Amino acid sequence: MFSIGTPEMLVIAIIALFIVGPRRLPEVLRGVAYVYKNFMKAIEELKREIEEDLEEVEEINPKKQIEKKWKEILEEDETEEEKEKRSE
């Protein structure tokens, strides 16, 4: 997503140091870390919910249901034919 390297981090840290000041910088960084942590949790939760919804949609998908039913029918037919061959 974002690729921030060491040089970019140094520039951001220097700018933050000038804007916030050395006394409030740790407090501001803790706040930023807290927001980032909660943001990442929300993203993971959203991804998990989307994956669950996609699984539900795949189960409801008529094409998948037809394929599943067709396989069941074929398996039943095979077993009946095998039974007939054994009885002969």
DSSP file (Angstrom, degrees, kcal/mol; ACC not computed):
  #  RESIDUE AA STRUCTURE BP1 BP2  ACC     N-H-->O    O-->H-N    N-H-->O    O-->H-N    TCO  KAPPA ALPHA  PHI   PSI    X-CA   Y-CA   Z-CA
    1    1 A M              0   0    0      0, 0.0     2,-0.5     0, 0.0     0, 0.0   0.000 360.0 360.0 360.0 -78.4    0.0    0.0    0.0
    2    2 A F        -     0   0    0      2,-0.1     2,-0.7     0, 0.0     0, 0.0  -0.919 360.0-163.3-107.2 133.0    2.4    2.7    1.2
    3    3 A S        +     0   0    0     -2,-0.5     2,-0.6     2,-0.0     0, 0.0  -0.846  15.5 173.2-117.8  96.8    6.1    2.1    0.9
    4    4 A I        -     0   0    0     -2,-0.7     2,-0.1     4,-0.0    -2,-0.1  -0.903  11.8-165.2-105.5 120.1    7.8    4.6    3.2
    5    5 A G     >  -     0   0    0     -2,-0.6     4,-2.1     1,-0.0     5,-0.2  -0.234  38.3 -85.6 -93.3-174.7   11.6    4.1    3.5
    6    6 A T  H  > S+     0   0    0      1,-0.2     4,-2.3     2,-0.2     5,-0.2   0.906 123.7  51.9 -62.4 -45.5   14.1    5.4    5.9
    7    7 A P  H  > S+     0   0    0      0, 0.0     4,-2.0     0, 0.0    -1,-0.2   0.913 111.2  48.0 -60.3 -40.3   14.8    8.7    4.1
    8    8 A E  H  > S+     0   0    0      1,-0.2     4,-2.4     2,-0.2    -2,-0.2   0.903 110.5  51.8 -65.6 -39.7   11.1    9.5    4.0
    9    9 A M  H  X S+     0   0    0     -4,-2.1     4,-2.6     1,-0.2    -1,-0.2   0.888 108.5  51.6 -63.8 -39.0   10.7    8.7    7.6
   10   10 A L  H  X S+     0   0    0     -4,-2.3     4,-2.4     2,-0.2    -1,-0.2   0.915 110.1  48.5 -64.0 -42.7   13.6   11.0    8.5
   11   11 A V  H  X S+     0   0    0     -4,-2.0     4,-2.4     2,-0.2    -2,-0.2   0.926 113.0  47.8 -63.0 -44.5   12.0   13.9    6.6
   12   12 A I  H  X S+     0   0    0     -4,-2.4     4,-2.7     1,-0.2    -2,-0.2   0.911 111.8  50.5 -62.7 -42.3    8.7   13.3    8.3
   13   13 A A  H  X S+     0   0    0     -4,-2.6     4,-2.2     2,-0.2    -2,-0.2   0.897 111.3  47.9 -63.5 -41.3   10.3   13.1   11.7
   14   14 A I  H  X S+     0   0    0     -4,-2.4     4,-2.0     2,-0.2    -1,-0.2   0.917 113.1  47.5 -66.2 -43.1   12.2   16.4   11.2
   15   15 A I  H  X S+     0   0    0     -4,-2.4     4,-2.4     1,-0.2    -2,-0.2   0.925 113.1  49.0 -63.4 -43.9    9.1   18.1    9.9
   16   16 A A  H  X>S+     0   0    0     -4,-2.7     4,-2.9     1,-0.2     5,-0.8   0.884 108.3  54.4 -63.1 -38.0    7.1   16.8   12.9
   17   17 A L  H  X5S+     0   0    0     -4,-2.2     4,-1.1     1,-0.2    -1,-0.2   0.901 111.8  44.0 -62.5 -41.3    9.8   17.9   15.3
   18   18 A F  H  <5S+     0   0    0     -4,-2.0    -2,-0.2     2,-0.1    -1,-0.2   0.886 119.0  42.5 -70.4 -39.0    9.6   21.5   13.9
   19   19 A I  H  <5S+     0   0    0     -4,-2.4    -2,-0.2    -5,-0.2    -3,-0.2   0.947 128.6  24.6 -74.5 -48.8    5.8   21.6   13.9
   20   20 A V  H  <5S-     0   0    0     -4,-2.9     4,-0.3    -5,-0.2    -3,-0.2   0.860 102.6-129.0 -88.4 -39.1    5.1   19.9   17.3
   21   21 A G     X< -     0   0    0     -4,-1.1     4,-1.2    -5,-0.8     3,-0.1  -0.125  27.4 -81.4 100.2 157.0    8.2   20.6   19.2
   22   22 A P  T  4 S+     0   0    0      0, 0.0    -1,-0.1     0, 0.0    -4,-0.1   0.769 123.3  54.7 -68.8 -25.1   10.4   18.2   21.1
   23   23 A R  T  4 S+     0   0    0      1,-0.2     4,-0.3    -3,-0.1    -2,-0.1   0.898 115.9  34.4 -76.8 -39.3    8.3   18.1   24.3
   24   24 A R  T  > S+     0   0    0     -4,-0.3     4,-2.6     1,-0.2     5,-0.2   0.560  94.0  91.2 -92.2  -8.1    5.0   17.1   22.6
   25   25 A L  H  X S+     0   0    0     -4,-1.2     4,-2.7     1,-0.2     5,-0.2   0.906  86.1  48.6 -58.3 -46.5    6.5   14.9   19.9
   26   26 A P  H  > S+     0   0    0      0, 0.0     4,-2.1     0, 0.0    -1,-0.2   0.906 112.8  49.3 -60.5 -39.1    6.3   11.6   22.0
   27   27 A E  H  > S+     0   0    0     -4,-0.3     4,-2.0     2,-0.2    -2,-0.2   0.924 112.6  46.9 -64.1 -44.3    2.7   12.4   22.9
   28   28 A V  H  X S+     0   0    0     -4,-2.6     4,-2.5     1,-0.2    -1,-0.2   0.905 111.0  51.8 -65.0 -41.7    1.8   13.0   19.3
   29   29 A L  H  X S+     0   0    0     -4,-2.7     4,-2.6    -5,-0.2    -1,-0.2   0.876 108.1  51.7 -64.2 -37.6    3.6    9.9   18.1
   30   30 A R  H  X S+     0   0    0     -4,-2.1     4,-2.4    -5,-0.2    -1,-0.2   0.919 110.8  48.8 -63.3 -41.8    1.7    7.8   20.6
   31   31 A G  H  X S+     0   0    0     -4,-2.0     4,-2.4     2,-0.2    -2,-0.2   0.912 111.9  48.1 -63.0 -42.6   -1.6    9.3   19.3
   32   32 A V  H  X S+     0   0    0     -4,-2.5     4,-2.6     1,-0.2    -2,-0.2   0.915 111.9  49.8 -64.8 -42.2   -0.6    8.5   15.7
   33   33 A A  H  X S+     0   0    0     -4,-2.6     4,-2.5     2,-0.2    -2,-0.2   0.890 110.4  50.8 -63.1 -39.3    0.4    5.0   16.6
   34   34 A Y  H  X S+     0   0    0     -4,-2.4     4,-2.3     2,-0.2    -2,-0.2   0.931 112.2  45.9 -62.9 -47.0   -3.0    4.5   18.4
   35   35 A V  H  X S+     0   0    0     -4,-2.4     4,-2.4     1,-0.2    -2,-0.2   0.913 113.5  49.5 -62.9 -43.1   -4.9    5.7   15.4
   36   36 A Y  H  X S+     0   0    0     -4,-2.6     4,-2.5     2,-0.2    -2,-0.2   0.911 110.3  50.6 -62.7 -43.1   -2.8    3.6   13.0
   37   37 A K  H  X S+     0   0    0     -4,-2.5     4,-2.1     1,-0.2    -2,-0.2   0.928 113.1  45.0 -61.9 -46.1   -3.3    0.5   15.2
   38   38 A N  H  X S+     0   0    0     -4,-2.3     4,-2.3     2,-0.2    -1,-0.2   0.868 111.7  53.6 -66.8 -35.7   -7.1    1.0   15.3
   39   39 A F  H  X S+     0   0    0     -4,-2.4     4,-2.2    -5,-0.2    -2,-0.2   0.924 109.5  47.6 -63.3 -44.6   -7.2    1.7   11.6
   40   40 A M  H  X S+     0   0    0     -4,-2.5     4,-2.4     2,-0.2    -2,-0.2   0.871 110.4  52.4 -66.8 -36.7   -5.4   -1.5   10.8
   41   41 A K  H  X S+     0   0    0     -4,-2.1     4,-2.5     2,-0.2    -1,-0.2   0.924 109.9  49.1 -62.1 -43.8   -7.7   -3.5   13.1
   42   42 A A  H  X S+     0   0    0     -4,-2.3     4,-2.4     1,-0.2    -2,-0.2   0.900 110.5  50.6 -63.2 -40.6  -10.7   -2.0   11.3
   43   43 A I  H  X S+     0   0    0     -4,-2.2     4,-2.6     2,-0.2    -1,-0.2   0.930 111.3  47.7 -62.7 -45.8   -9.2   -2.9    7.9
   44   44 A E  H  X S+     0   0    0     -4,-2.4     4,-2.4     2,-0.2    -2,-0.2   0.902 112.0  50.1 -62.8 -41.4   -8.6   -6.5    9.0
   45   45 A E  H  X S+     0   0    0     -4,-2.5     4,-2.3     2,-0.2    -1,-0.2   0.913 111.1  49.2 -63.1 -42.7  -12.1   -6.8   10.4
   46   46 A L  H  X S+     0   0    0     -4,-2.4     4,-2.4     2,-0.2    -2,-0.2   0.915 111.0  49.7 -63.0 -43.9  -13.6   -5.4    7.1
   47   47 A K  H  X S+     0   0    0     -4,-2.6     4,-2.4     1,-0.2    -2,-0.2   0.910 110.9  50.0 -61.0 -42.6  -11.5   -7.9    5.1
   48   48 A R  H  X S+     0   0    0     -4,-2.4     4,-2.2     1,-0.2    -2,-0.2   0.911 111.3  48.2 -63.5 -42.7  -12.7  -10.8    7.3
   49   49 A E  H  X S+     0   0    0     -4,-2.3     4,-2.5     2,-0.2    -2,-0.2   0.898 111.1  50.5 -65.0 -40.8  -16.3   -9.8    6.9
   50   50 A I  H  X S+     0   0    0     -4,-2.4     4,-2.5     2,-0.2    -2,-0.2   0.916 110.0  50.1 -63.8 -42.9  -16.0   -9.5    3.2
   51   51 A E  H  X S+     0   0    0     -4,-2.4     4,-2.0     2,-0.2    -2,-0.2   0.898 110.9  49.4 -62.5 -40.3  -14.4  -12.9    3.0
   52   52 A E  H  X S+     0   0    0     -4,-2.2     4,-2.0     2,-0.2    -2,-0.2   0.917 111.3  49.3 -64.0 -42.7  -17.2  -14.4    5.0
   53   53 A D  H  X S+     0   0    0     -4,-2.5     4,-2.4     1,-0.2    -2,-0.2   0.894 109.4  51.9 -63.8 -39.7  -19.8  -12.7    2.8
   54   54 A L  H  X S+     0   0    0     -4,-2.5     4,-2.3     1,-0.2    -1,-0.2   0.888 108.0  51.8 -64.6 -38.0  -18.1  -14.0   -0.3
   55   55 A E  H  X S+     0   0    0     -4,-2.0     4,-1.6     2,-0.2    -1,-0.2   0.905 110.3  48.9 -63.4 -40.5  -18.1  -17.6    1.1
   56   56 A E  H  X S+     0   0    0     -4,-2.0     4,-1.5     2,-0.2    -2,-0.2   0.903 110.6  50.6 -64.8 -41.1  -21.9  -17.2    1.8
   57   57 A V  H  X S+     0   0    0     -4,-2.4     4,-1.5     1,-0.2    -2,-0.2   0.895 107.7  53.1 -64.8 -40.0  -22.4  -15.9   -1.8
   58   58 A E  H  < S+     0   0    0     -4,-2.3    -1,-0.2     1,-0.2    -2,-0.2   0.861 107.6  51.7 -63.9 -34.6  -20.5  -18.9   -3.2
   59   59 A E  H  < S+     0   0    0     -4,-1.6    -1,-0.2     1,-0.2    -2,-0.2   0.846 113.1  44.5 -68.5 -32.7  -22.8  -21.2   -1.3
   60   60 A I  H  < S+     0   0    0     -4,-1.5    -2,-0.2    -5,-0.1    -1,-0.2   0.679  83.5 120.2 -83.9 -19.4  -25.9  -19.5   -2.7
   61   61 A N     X  -     0   0    0     -4,-1.5     4,-2.2     1,-0.2     5,-0.2  -0.240  59.0-146.7 -51.8 118.9  -24.5  -19.4   -6.2
   62   62 A P  H  > S+     0   0    0      0, 0.0     4,-2.7     0, 0.0     5,-0.2   0.866  96.5  55.7 -59.9 -37.4  -26.9  -21.4   -8.4
   63   63 A K  H  > S+     0   0    0      1,-0.2     4,-2.5     2,-0.2     5,-0.2   0.927 109.0  46.5 -61.6 -44.5  -24.2  -22.6  -10.7
   64   64 A K  H  > S+     0   0    0      2,-0.2     4,-2.5     1,-0.2    -1,-0.2   0.895 112.3  51.1 -63.4 -40.4  -22.3  -24.1   -7.8
   65   65 A Q  H  X S+     0   0    0     -4,-2.2     4,-2.6     2,-0.2    -2,-0.2   0.907 110.6  48.3 -64.7 -41.3  -25.5  -25.7   -6.5
   66   66 A I  H  X S+     0   0    0     -4,-2.7     4,-2.8     2,-0.2    -2,-0.2   0.929 111.9  49.2 -64.3 -45.0  -26.2  -27.2   -9.8
   67   67 A E  H  X S+     0   0    0     -4,-2.5     4,-2.2     2,-0.2    -2,-0.2   0.908 112.4  48.6 -60.5 -41.7  -22.7  -28.6  -10.1
   68   68 A K  H  X S+     0   0    0     -4,-2.5     4,-2.0     2,-0.2    -2,-0.2   0.925 113.0  46.8 -64.2 -44.8  -22.9  -30.0   -6.6
   69   69 A K  H  X S+     0   0    0     -4,-2.6     4,-2.4     1,-0.2    -2,-0.2   0.900 110.6  53.2 -64.7 -40.6  -26.3  -31.6   -7.3
   70   70 A W  H  X S+     0   0    0     -4,-2.8     4,-2.6     1,-0.2    -1,-0.2   0.910 108.4  49.8 -61.5 -43.5  -25.0  -33.0  -10.6
   71   71 A K  H  X S+     0   0    0     -4,-2.2     4,-2.4     1,-0.2    -1,-0.2   0.905 110.1  51.1 -61.7 -41.4  -22.0  -34.6   -8.9
   72   72 A E  H  X S+     0   0    0     -4,-2.0     4,-2.2     2,-0.2    -2,-0.2   0.910 110.5  49.0 -62.0 -42.3  -24.3  -36.2   -6.3
   73   73 A I  H  X S+     0   0    0     -4,-2.4     4,-2.6     2,-0.2    -2,-0.2   0.920 111.0  49.8 -64.1 -44.2  -26.5  -37.6   -9.1
   74   74 A L  H  X S+     0   0    0     -4,-2.6     4,-2.3     1,-0.2    -1,-0.2   0.903 110.7  49.7 -62.2 -40.8  -23.5  -39.0  -10.9
   75   75 A E  H  X S+     0   0    0     -4,-2.4     4,-1.9     2,-0.2    -1,-0.2   0.897 111.1  49.3 -64.8 -40.1  -22.3  -40.7   -7.8
   76   76 A E  H  X S+     0   0    0     -4,-2.2     4,-1.9     2,-0.2    -2,-0.2   0.914 110.9  50.2 -64.6 -42.8  -25.7  -42.2   -7.1
   77   77 A D  H  X S+     0   0    0     -4,-2.6     4,-2.4     1,-0.2     5,-0.2   0.894 108.8  52.4 -63.0 -40.8  -25.9  -43.5  -10.6
   78   78 A E  H  X S+     0   0    0     -4,-2.3     4,-2.2     1,-0.2    -1,-0.2   0.911 109.2  48.6 -63.0 -41.6  -22.5  -45.1  -10.4
   79   79 A T  H  X S+     0   0    0     -4,-1.9     4,-1.9     1,-0.2    -1,-0.2   0.881 110.7  50.9 -68.4 -35.8  -23.4  -46.9   -7.2
   80   80 A E  H  X S+     0   0    0     -4,-1.9     4,-2.1     2,-0.2    -2,-0.2   0.905 110.5  49.2 -66.9 -41.5  -26.7  -48.2   -8.7
   81   81 A E  H  X S+     0   0    0     -4,-2.4     4,-2.4     1,-0.2    -2,-0.2   0.899 110.4  50.9 -63.5 -40.7  -24.8  -49.5  -11.8
   82   82 A E  H  X S+     0   0    0     -4,-2.2     4,-1.9     1,-0.2    -1,-0.2   0.894 109.1  51.5 -63.6 -39.3  -22.3  -51.2   -9.5
   83   83 A K  H  X S+     0   0    0     -4,-1.9     4,-1.9     2,-0.2    -2,-0.2   0.904 109.6  49.7 -64.1 -41.2  -25.1  -52.8   -7.5
   84   84 A E  H  X S+     0   0    0     -4,-2.1     4,-1.2     1,-0.2    -2,-0.2   0.905 109.5  51.3 -64.5 -41.9  -26.7  -54.1  -10.7
   85   85 A K  H  < S+     0   0    0     -4,-2.4    -1,-0.2     1,-0.2    -2,-0.2   0.875 110.4  49.4 -63.9 -36.7  -23.4  -55.6  -11.9
   86   86 A R  H  < S+     0   0    0     -4,-1.9    -1,-0.2     1,-0.2    -2,-0.2   0.863 108.0  53.0 -70.2 -36.5  -22.9  -57.4   -8.6
   87   87 A S  H  <        0   0    0     -4,-1.9    -1,-0.2     1,-0.2    -2,-0.2   0.749 360.0 360.0 -73.9 -22.1  -26.4  -58.9   -8.6
   88   88 A E     <        0   0    0     -4,-1.2    -1,-0.2    -3,-0.2    -2,-0.2   0.463 360.0 360.0 -76.5 360.0  -25.9  -60.4  -12.1
